[in-house]
Amino acid sequence: MAEPLFDLELHHGRCVAVTTEALSPEGLLPEERAFAESLGTLRRETWVAGRVAMRQALARLGERAPPILPDDRGAPVLPPGLAGSISHKQRVAVALLAREATARIGVDVELDAPRRHDIAAKVLRPEELAELEGMTEEQRKREVLLRFSAKEAVYKALDPYVRRYVGFLEVALRLDGEGAGEVTPDLRNGEGPFAFEVRWMRREGLILTTARVERS
């Protein structure tokens, strides 16, 4: 079994990260390997890495699971009583897993490096943009990327409830400097109400964000 890049007990569950380098699908179940073979080369590499990370997270929790195949929304199907999420970026894949019967969780990973193009207007609402005033260009880009990642995690946790694409401007975030934040939804179809939690960190040159969403 591949050595994890990191293995963390986070606020929203156990999080395991692996790199795709020299990663083999041998640790997966036959049905998972068969599904992986149906994918293109690049997609197969990251899909396998995500399942390897999830199976390691399951092992850490002392859990076993049948084949972890995607549902009709692309999320990993886990046994009752477990909630989980997978994310990958280039050579890294992460899995978040928790014993959770009442809520859903999401995870996102991004390379902690400013993007070439400014995506702020597409990702942030006016009140969020106002919080970035006075920052240097590099600081601003890193903060935009952090909020992009946090929203991705929120949307993954929210998707099982709304079962649709949620635009970036349907959620506003206010992140603090301690790795947490507040979520204010403005869902265009009026779904909810929901209780949101979001957490974030920078580690190993990565941005790692997690979210928990529950009906309230």
Helices and strands as residue ranges (DSSP letters): E 6-10, E 13-19, G 25-27, H 30-37, H 41-60, E 82-89, E 92-99, E 104-111, H 120-123, H 126-130, H 137-162, G 168-170, E 171-175, E 180-185, E 194-203, E 206-215
